[in-house]
């Protein structure tokens, strides 16, 4: 009497094992966090206007921790560097950097308010890239009276277009923003805020 072994259970169990192997999740790529590269020197570009406070607010498009880039060939499309994020929203990092660079004085009457419109790496077709920071600034006296305002559009070239080189170039753009803000605040604005 020959015993016949059914192949069905063997085939079925093999198929289930193969499906299980295919559905095993691969490990998620490690997330890399970037910031603006350490602290900015205190008073490096001291404001000639005594500032009581400094606030940086972000337009919605730059309010998250996503590291953004735009290809010049597709100017209406924003990309996100995969597996790379800012350690904090750009507005928080820029506010901390400017506060440290420009300095604050407790009894001062003026406040600097900055609206951050762009914080992005723009990539050209040939692979060249630049960090772009654009912002609108207002100097307010006694928290309400507009003393002066100005727009900034800073562009810093970088080698390559990766997130790490982009972060370093964006730091340089923030340093330029601090220096240009200090130069802009010199003159009439300083007199108004001191009186």
Buried (B, 14 or more C-beta within 10 A) or exposed (E): EEEEEEEEEEEEEEEEEEEEEEEEEEEEEEEBEBBBEEEBEEEBBEBBBBBBBBBBEBBEEBBBBBBBBBBEEEEEEBBEBEEBBBEBBBBBBBBBBBBBBBBBBEEBBBBBBBBBBBBBBBBEEEEBBBBBBBBBBBBBBEEEEEBBEBEBEBBBEBEBBBBBBBBBBBBBBBBBBBBBBBEBBEEEBBEBBEE
